[in-house]
Amino acid sequence: MRRVRRLNPDQHGPGARHLAAELDGDQLELFTAYRYHAIFTDSPLPMLEAEAAHRDHAVIEQVIADLKNSALAHLPSGRFNANGAWLACATMAHNLARATGALAGPRHARARTATLRTRLINVAARPAHSARRLTLHLPQHWPWQPDLDQLLRATLHDPEPVVTA
């Protein structure tokens, strides 16, 4: 059993209900300052190392699930070389999507590939050229415009505009 101090115990105070309490209706959480994690393993590693290895496996499983929901959904092909080429392209596309999310800002840094594709890659914008400048006309009140601006500034090495009063 591992005990971890809560980062924000106020949200789990005496008035807050635990998920199980919501199901039962009347039982409150007993220990609100800590979270408890049960770990069952047959690994010879000490508990902290075994838990870190388990979390690393969970991250890898999320990456594999993300790849299966995008480019790897089209595998397998009947040809070994085609599968190898498709896997290499899928890996490069996944890495580029991860870099895109990281450059777009903290809101998209850990987003899944489908979310990045919907919000940042498949943009419903109308490009316009004027005075040798490319302008993207985005929909009004588009919620991801600041993130797309940050992504374009980061990739084009364009500094933030300075507003003078």
C-alpha positions as CSV (number, residue, x, y, z in Angstrom):
1,M,0.0,0.0,0.0
2,R,1.4,3.4,-0.9
3,R,0.2,6.7,0.7
4,V,0.5,9.9,-1.3
5,R,-0.4,13.3,0.1
6,R,-3.2,15.1,-1.9
7,L,-2.1,18.2,-3.7
8,N,-5.4,19.9,-3.0
9,P,-7.1,18.4,0.0
10,D,-9.7,21.2,0.2
11,Q,-11.6,19.6,-2.7
12,H,-11.8,16.3,-0.8
13,G,-12.7,17.8,2.6
14,P,-15.4,16.6,5.0
15,G,-18.2,17.9,2.7
16,A,-16.8,16.3,-0.5
17,R,-18.1,12.9,-1.4
18,H,-16.0,10.1,-2.8
19,L,-17.1,8.3,-5.9
20,A,-18.2,5.3,-3.9
21,A,-20.1,7.6,-1.6
22,E,-22.0,9.0,-4.5
23,L,-23.1,5.5,-5.4
24,D,-24.1,4.6,-1.8
25,G,-25.5,8.0,-1.0
26,D,-24.4,8.4,2.7
27,Q,-20.8,7.3,3.2
28,L,-18.2,10.1,3.4
29,E,-14.5,9.6,2.7
30,L,-12.5,8.8,5.8
31,F,-9.0,10.0,5.0
32,T,-9.1,13.1,2.9
33,A,-5.5,14.3,3.3
34,Y,-4.0,11.3,1.5
35,R,-4.7,9.0,-1.4
36,Y,-4.0,5.3,-1.0
37,H,-2.8,3.1,-3.8
38,A,-2.8,-0.7,-3.5
39,I,-0.1,-2.4,-5.6
40,F,-0.1,-6.2,-6.3
41,T,2.9,-7.5,-8.1
42,D,5.2,-10.5,-8.3
43,S,8.1,-8.3,-9.3
44,P,11.3,-8.6,-7.2
45,L,11.7,-4.8,-7.4
46,P,11.2,-2.6,-4.3
47,M,7.7,-1.0,-4.2
48,L,8.7,2.4,-5.5
49,E,10.7,1.0,-8.4
50,A,7.8,-1.5,-9.2
51,E,5.3,1.4,-9.2
52,A,7.5,3.5,-11.5
53,A,7.8,0.6,-13.9
54,H,4.1,0.1,-13.8
55,R,3.5,3.8,-14.6
56,D,6.0,3.6,-17.5
57,H,4.0,0.7,-18.9
58,A,0.8,2.7,-18.6
59,V,2.4,5.5,-20.6
60,I,3.5,3.1,-23.3
61,E,0.0,1.6,-23.4
62,Q,-1.5,5.0,-24.0
63,V,0.9,5.7,-26.9
64,I,0.0,2.3,-28.5
65,A,-3.7,3.0,-28.0
66,D,-3.3,6.4,-29.6
67,L,-1.4,4.9,-32.6
68,K,-4.0,2.2,-33.0
69,N,-6.8,4.8,-33.1
70,S,-5.0,6.7,-35.9
71,A,-2.6,5.4,-38.5
72,L,-2.1,1.8,-37.2
73,A,-5.9,1.2,-37.7
74,H,-5.1,0.5,-41.3
75,L,-2.7,-2.4,-40.6
76,P,-2.0,-5.2,-41.5
77,S,-1.4,-5.3,-45.1
78,G,-0.7,-8.5,-47.0
79,R,2.9,-7.4,-47.6
80,F,5.6,-7.3,-45.0
81,N,7.5,-4.4,-46.6
82,A,4.3,-2.3,-46.9
83,N,3.6,-2.9,-43.2
84,G,7.1,-1.7,-42.3
85,A,6.9,1.4,-44.4
86,W,3.4,2.2,-43.0
87,L,4.7,1.7,-39.4
88,A,7.6,4.1,-40.0
89,C,5.3,6.7,-41.5
90,A,2.8,6.3,-38.6
91,T,5.6,6.8,-36.1
92,M,6.9,9.9,-37.8
93,A,3.3,11.3,-38.0
94,H,2.8,10.5,-34.3
95,N,6.0,12.3,-33.3
96,L,5.1,15.3,-35.4
97,A,1.7,15.5,-33.9
98,R,3.3,15.3,-30.4
99,A,5.6,18.2,-31.3
100,T,2.7,20.2,-32.7
101,G,0.8,19.8,-29.4
102,A,3.8,20.7,-27.4
103,L,4.4,23.9,-29.4
104,A,0.7,24.9,-29.4
105,G,0.8,25.2,-25.6
106,P,0.0,23.4,-22.4
107,R,-3.7,22.8,-23.3
108,H,-2.6,20.6,-26.2
109,A,0.7,19.2,-24.8
110,R,-0.8,15.9,-23.7
111,A,-3.8,15.8,-26.1
112,R,-4.4,12.7,-28.2
113,T,-3.7,12.6,-31.9
114,A,-7.4,12.8,-32.9
115,T,-7.8,15.9,-30.7
116,L,-4.8,17.6,-32.3
117,R,-6.0,16.7,-35.8
118,T,-9.4,18.2,-35.0
119,R,-8.3,21.4,-33.3
120,L,-5.0,22.3,-34.9
121,I,-4.3,20.3,-38.1
122,N,-7.7,20.2,-39.9
123,V,-8.3,23.9,-39.5
124,A,-11.4,25.4,-41.2
125,A,-9.6,28.5,-42.4
126,R,-9.6,30.6,-45.6
127,P,-6.1,31.6,-46.7
128,A,-5.7,35.0,-48.3
129,H,-2.7,36.7,-49.9
130,S,-2.2,40.4,-49.6
131,A,1.0,42.4,-50.0
132,R,3.0,39.2,-50.0
133,R,1.6,38.1,-46.7
134,L,-0.4,35.1,-46.0
135,T,-3.4,35.6,-43.8
136,L,-5.6,32.8,-42.4
137,H,-9.2,33.9,-41.8
138,L,-10.5,31.7,-39.0
139,P,-14.1,31.4,-37.9
140,Q,-15.2,34.0,-35.4
141,H,-14.9,33.0,-31.7
142,W,-12.9,29.9,-32.6
143,P,-11.7,28.6,-29.2
144,W,-8.3,27.3,-30.4
145,Q,-7.1,30.4,-32.2
146,P,-4.6,31.4,-29.5
147,D,-3.1,27.9,-29.5
148,L,-2.8,27.9,-33.3
149,D,-1.2,31.4,-33.2
150,Q,1.3,30.1,-30.6
151,L,2.0,27.1,-32.8
152,L,2.6,29.2,-35.9
153,R,4.8,31.7,-34.0
154,A,6.9,28.9,-32.6
155,T,7.3,27.1,-36.0
156,L,8.0,30.3,-38.0
157,H,10.2,31.9,-35.3
158,D,7.9,34.9,-35.3
159,P,8.0,37.1,-32.2
160,E,5.0,38.1,-30.2
161,P,3.4,41.3,-31.5
162,V,4.2,44.3,-29.3
163,V,1.2,46.4,-28.5
164,T,2.0,50.0,-27.8
165,A,-0.4,52.3,-25.9
